[in-house]
Amino acid sequence: MAVAEHTESTRSETPPQDTAEARVPTVIADDLHIVYKVNGGPRGRGSATAALNRMLRRKAPAGMREVHAVRGVSFTAYKGEAIGLIGSNGSGKSTLLKAVAGLLPAERGHVYTNGQPSLLGVNAALMNDLTGERNVILGGLAMGMSREQIRERYQSIVDFSGINEKGDFITLPMRTYSSGMAARLRFSIAAAKDHDVLMIDEALATGDRKFQKRSEARIRELRKEAGTVFLVSHNNKSIRDTCERVLWLEKGELVMDGPTDEVIKAYEKEAGK
Protein backbone atom coordinates (compact mmCIF):
# COMPACT_ATOMS: atom_id res chain seq x y z
CA MET A 1 0.00 0.00 0.00
CA ALA A 2 1.66 3.20 -1.15
CA VAL A 3 1.23 6.16 1.12
CA ALA A 4 1.87 9.61 -0.31
CA GLU A 5 2.92 12.51 1.91
CA HIS A 6 1.99 16.12 1.11
CA THR A 7 4.41 18.48 2.84
CA GLU A 8 5.24 21.86 1.42
CA SER A 9 6.41 21.15 -2.16
CA THR A 10 7.59 17.56 -1.67
CA ARG A 11 5.87 14.20 -2.04
CA SER A 12 7.56 11.07 -0.69
CA GLU A 13 6.77 7.41 -0.16
CA THR A 14 6.21 6.13 3.39
CA PRO A 15 5.78 2.43 4.19
CA PRO A 16 2.39 1.49 5.66
CA GLN A 17 1.72 0.04 9.06
CA ASP A 18 -0.43 -2.83 7.89
CA THR A 19 -2.25 -5.25 10.16
CA ALA A 20 -4.58 -7.99 9.01
CA GLU A 21 -7.54 -6.96 11.16
CA ALA A 22 -7.11 -3.17 11.13
CA ARG A 23 -9.34 -0.85 9.15
CA VAL A 24 -7.58 0.56 6.10
CA PRO A 25 -6.65 4.24 6.57
CA THR A 26 -7.05 6.44 3.50
CA VAL A 27 -6.17 9.89 4.92
CA ILE A 28 -4.09 10.82 7.96
CA ALA A 29 -3.74 14.44 9.04
CA ASP A 30 -1.03 14.82 11.69
CA ASP A 31 -0.93 18.17 13.53
CA LEU A 32 -1.66 19.97 10.25
CA HIS A 33 -1.17 23.74 10.01
CA ILE A 34 -2.00 25.77 6.88
CA VAL A 35 -0.99 29.44 6.67
CA TYR A 36 -2.00 31.86 3.91
CA LYS A 37 -0.04 34.99 3.12
CA VAL A 38 -2.39 37.76 1.97
CA ASN A 39 -1.94 41.40 1.07
CA GLY A 40 -3.92 43.41 3.59
CA GLY A 41 -2.43 46.75 2.64
CA PRO A 42 -4.07 49.65 0.81
CA ARG A 43 -4.60 49.50 -2.93
CA GLY A 44 -4.12 53.04 -4.11
CA ARG A 45 -3.18 54.63 -7.42
CA GLY A 46 0.08 53.49 -8.90
CA SER A 47 -0.05 50.18 -7.05
CA ALA A 48 0.90 48.19 -10.16
CA THR A 49 4.07 50.24 -10.62
CA ALA A 50 4.85 49.98 -6.92
CA ALA A 51 4.37 46.21 -7.06
CA LEU A 52 6.75 45.96 -10.04
CA ASN A 53 9.35 48.01 -8.20
CA ARG A 54 9.03 45.76 -5.15
CA MET A 55 9.51 42.70 -7.35
CA LEU A 56 12.62 44.17 -8.93
CA ARG A 57 14.00 45.01 -5.49
CA ARG A 58 12.85 41.60 -4.19
CA LYS A 59 11.06 43.15 -1.26
CA ALA A 60 7.88 41.83 0.31
CA PRO A 61 4.86 44.09 -0.27
CA ALA A 62 3.80 46.38 2.55
CA GLY A 63 0.78 45.19 4.50
CA MET A 64 1.43 41.49 3.88
CA ARG A 65 -0.10 39.43 6.68
CA GLU A 66 -0.54 35.79 7.53
CA VAL A 67 -3.83 33.96 8.01
CA HIS A 68 -3.57 30.78 10.06
CA ALA A 69 -6.41 28.92 8.29
CA VAL A 70 -5.90 25.42 9.76
CA ARG A 71 -4.48 25.01 13.26
CA GLY A 72 -3.09 21.67 14.40
CA VAL A 73 -5.81 19.45 12.91
CA SER A 74 -5.32 15.69 13.35
CA PHE A 75 -7.61 12.85 12.26
CA THR A 76 -7.56 9.49 10.47
CA ALA A 77 -10.11 8.58 7.79
CA TYR A 78 -10.76 4.99 6.78
CA LYS A 79 -11.86 3.19 3.64
CA GLY A 80 -15.64 3.06 3.31
CA GLU A 81 -16.31 6.14 5.44
CA ALA A 82 -18.33 9.19 4.40
CA ILE A 83 -17.21 12.12 6.52
CA GLY A 84 -18.96 15.47 6.73
CA LEU A 85 -17.15 18.74 7.45
CA ILE A 86 -19.17 21.43 9.22
CA GLY A 87 -18.44 24.83 10.73
CA SER A 88 -19.16 28.50 10.19
CA ASN A 89 -17.91 30.42 7.18
CA GLY A 90 -14.15 30.80 7.25
CA SER A 91 -13.65 27.91 9.68
CA GLY A 92 -11.11 26.18 7.42
CA LYS A 93 -13.22 23.41 5.87
CA SER A 94 -12.35 24.08 2.21
CA THR A 95 -8.74 24.82 3.09
CA LEU A 96 -8.46 21.46 4.83
CA LEU A 97 -9.78 19.65 1.75
CA LYS A 98 -7.31 21.48 -0.51
CA ALA A 99 -4.48 20.41 1.77
CA VAL A 100 -5.63 16.78 1.67
CA ALA A 101 -5.75 17.02 -2.14
CA GLY A 102 -2.15 18.25 -2.17
CA LEU A 103 -3.13 21.68 -3.52
CA LEU A 104 -1.86 23.62 -0.49
CA PRO A 105 1.47 23.15 1.30
CA ALA A 106 1.61 22.45 5.01
CA GLU A 107 3.21 25.11 7.16
CA ARG A 108 3.69 22.43 9.82
CA GLY A 109 2.52 18.86 10.20
CA HIS A 110 1.75 16.33 7.51
CA VAL A 111 -0.99 14.82 5.36
CA TYR A 112 -0.68 11.19 4.29
CA THR A 113 -3.02 9.70 1.67
CA ASN A 114 -3.46 6.13 0.51
CA GLY A 115 -4.40 6.50 -3.15
CA GLN A 116 -5.17 9.55 -5.24
CA PRO A 117 -7.46 12.19 -3.68
CA SER A 118 -9.86 14.06 -5.98
CA LEU A 119 -11.34 17.42 -5.02
CA LEU A 120 -14.68 18.47 -6.48
CA GLY A 121 -15.78 22.02 -5.77
CA VAL A 122 -18.57 24.17 -7.14
CA ASN A 123 -15.82 26.45 -8.45
CA ALA A 124 -13.84 23.63 -10.04
CA ALA A 125 -12.48 24.87 -13.35
CA LEU A 126 -14.12 23.79 -16.56
CA MET A 127 -13.64 25.78 -19.75
CA ASN A 128 -16.50 28.22 -20.29
CA ASP A 129 -15.89 28.65 -24.02
CA LEU A 130 -16.14 24.91 -24.71
CA THR A 131 -19.37 22.96 -24.94
CA GLY A 132 -20.60 20.76 -22.12
CA GLU A 133 -19.82 17.79 -24.34
CA ARG A 134 -16.15 18.79 -24.69
CA ASN A 135 -15.93 19.51 -20.97
CA VAL A 136 -17.19 16.03 -20.16
CA ILE A 137 -14.33 14.61 -22.24
CA LEU A 138 -11.68 16.94 -20.81
CA GLY A 139 -12.94 16.53 -17.25
CA GLY A 140 -12.89 12.76 -17.59
CA LEU A 141 -9.36 12.79 -18.98
CA ALA A 142 -8.21 15.11 -16.18
CA MET A 143 -9.50 12.59 -13.63
CA GLY A 144 -7.56 9.78 -15.28
CA MET A 145 -10.32 8.08 -17.26
CA SER A 146 -9.43 6.66 -20.67
CA ARG A 147 -11.25 7.88 -23.79
CA GLU A 148 -12.96 4.51 -23.99
CA GLN A 149 -14.22 4.84 -20.41
CA ILE A 150 -15.48 8.36 -21.15
CA ARG A 151 -17.35 7.13 -24.25
CA GLU A 152 -18.92 4.33 -22.22
CA ARG A 153 -20.03 6.66 -19.44
CA TYR A 154 -20.78 9.79 -21.46
CA GLN A 155 -24.54 9.37 -21.74
CA SER A 156 -24.93 8.40 -18.10
CA ILE A 157 -22.99 11.57 -17.11
CA VAL A 158 -25.32 13.75 -19.18
CA ASP A 159 -28.42 11.96 -17.93
CA PHE A 160 -27.30 12.18 -14.30
CA SER A 161 -26.66 15.94 -14.57
CA GLY A 162 -30.16 16.54 -15.95
CA ILE A 163 -28.95 19.53 -17.99
CA ASN A 164 -30.62 18.21 -21.16
CA GLU A 165 -34.06 17.87 -19.58
CA LYS A 166 -35.16 21.25 -21.01
CA GLY A 167 -33.13 21.30 -24.22
CA ASP A 168 -29.90 20.18 -25.85
CA PHE A 169 -27.69 22.21 -23.50
CA ILE A 170 -24.81 19.72 -23.59
CA THR A 171 -23.93 21.01 -27.08
CA LEU A 172 -23.83 24.66 -25.95
CA PRO A 173 -20.84 26.50 -24.43
CA MET A 174 -20.56 26.31 -20.65
CA ARG A 175 -20.85 30.10 -20.44
CA THR A 176 -24.52 29.77 -21.37
CA TYR A 177 -25.22 27.56 -18.33
CA SER A 178 -26.67 28.75 -15.07
CA SER A 179 -24.43 28.27 -12.02
CA GLY A 180 -26.62 25.35 -10.93
CA MET A 181 -26.34 23.61 -14.31
CA ALA A 182 -22.57 23.99 -14.33
CA ALA A 183 -22.26 22.66 -10.78
CA ARG A 184 -24.47 19.65 -11.60
CA LEU A 185 -22.31 18.83 -14.62
CA ARG A 186 -19.12 19.06 -12.54
CA PHE A 187 -20.54 16.71 -9.95
CA SER A 188 -21.76 14.30 -12.62
CA ILE A 189 -18.32 14.13 -14.25
CA ALA A 190 -16.58 13.52 -10.93
CA ALA A 191 -19.16 10.96 -9.81
CA ALA A 192 -18.70 8.91 -12.99
CA LYS A 193 -15.35 7.63 -11.73
CA ASP A 194 -14.58 5.50 -8.71
CA HIS A 195 -12.25 7.40 -6.39
CA ASP A 196 -9.78 6.41 -3.71
CA VAL A 197 -10.66 9.62 -1.84
CA LEU A 198 -13.40 11.93 -3.15
CA MET A 199 -13.82 15.38 -1.59
CA ILE A 200 -16.99 17.31 -2.40
CA ASP A 201 -17.17 21.00 -1.53
CA GLU A 202 -20.78 22.25 -1.41
CA ALA A 203 -21.74 20.24 -4.51
CA LEU A 204 -25.06 19.16 -3.00
CA ALA A 205 -26.06 22.75 -2.29
CA THR A 206 -26.98 23.25 -5.95
CA GLY A 207 -29.84 21.91 -7.98
CA ASP A 208 -33.33 20.86 -7.05
CA ARG A 209 -34.27 18.25 -4.49
CA LYS A 210 -34.41 15.53 -7.16
CA PHE A 211 -30.77 16.12 -8.12
CA GLN A 212 -29.72 16.27 -4.48
CA LYS A 213 -31.34 12.85 -3.94
CA ARG A 214 -29.45 11.43 -6.93
CA SER A 215 -26.20 12.94 -5.61
CA GLU A 216 -26.68 11.48 -2.15
CA ALA A 217 -27.40 8.05 -3.60
CA ARG A 218 -24.29 8.23 -5.79
CA ILE A 219 -22.12 9.18 -2.80
CA ARG A 220 -23.38 6.09 -0.98
CA GLU A 221 -22.41 4.00 -4.03
CA LEU A 222 -18.95 5.56 -4.14
CA ARG A 223 -18.41 4.64 -0.49
CA LYS A 224 -19.14 0.99 -1.27
CA GLU A 225 -17.19 0.87 -4.53
CA ALA A 226 -14.07 2.77 -3.58
CA GLY A 227 -12.50 4.56 -0.64
CA THR A 228 -13.53 7.58 1.39
CA VAL A 229 -15.88 10.49 0.74
CA PHE A 230 -15.52 13.91 2.39
CA LEU A 231 -18.47 16.30 2.10
CA VAL A 232 -18.46 20.01 2.96
CA SER A 233 -21.95 21.45 3.21
CA HIS A 234 -23.92 24.05 5.15
CA ASN A 235 -26.97 21.82 4.71
CA ASN A 236 -27.01 19.67 7.83
CA LYS A 237 -29.73 17.45 6.37
CA SER A 238 -27.42 16.49 3.47
CA ILE A 239 -24.71 15.67 5.99
CA ARG A 240 -27.13 13.56 8.05
CA ASP A 241 -28.42 11.73 4.97
CA THR A 242 -24.95 11.02 3.58
CA CYS A 243 -22.35 10.78 6.35
CA GLU A 244 -21.91 8.63 9.46
CA ARG A 245 -19.04 10.72 10.83
CA VAL A 246 -18.50 14.48 11.10
CA LEU A 247 -15.52 16.79 11.67
CA TRP A 248 -16.50 20.16 13.18
CA LEU A 249 -14.04 23.00 12.59
CA GLU A 250 -14.06 26.54 13.95
CA LYS A 251 -11.34 29.15 13.40
CA GLY A 252 -9.16 26.46 11.85
CA GLU A 253 -9.30 24.15 14.86
CA LEU A 254 -10.96 20.75 15.13
CA VAL A 255 -13.67 21.20 17.75
CA MET A 256 -15.22 17.73 17.56
CA ASP A 257 -14.85 14.47 15.62
CA GLY A 258 -17.50 11.80 16.05
CA PRO A 259 -20.81 10.23 14.96
CA THR A 260 -22.93 12.49 12.76
CA ASP A 261 -25.93 12.97 15.04
CA GLU A 262 -23.77 13.62 18.09
CA VAL A 263 -21.58 16.23 16.40
CA ILE A 264 -24.38 18.03 14.56
CA LYS A 265 -26.48 18.26 17.74
CA ALA A 266 -23.54 19.85 19.55
CA TYR A 267 -22.93 22.21 16.63
CA GLU A 268 -26.57 23.28 16.39
CA LYS A 269 -26.74 23.78 20.14
CA GLU A 270 -23.68 26.06 20.00
CA ALA A 271 -25.06 27.94 16.99
CA GLY A 272 -28.35 28.52 18.80
CA LYS A 273 -26.73 30.27 21.77
Helices and strands as residue ranges (DSSP letters): E 3-7, E 10-14, E 25-39, H 47-57, E 64-78, E 82-86, H 93-100, E 108-114, E 117-121, H 132-142, H 147-161, G 169-171, G 174-176, H 179-191, E 197-201, G 203-205, H 209-225, E 228-232, H 236-242, E 245-250, E 253-259, H 260-271
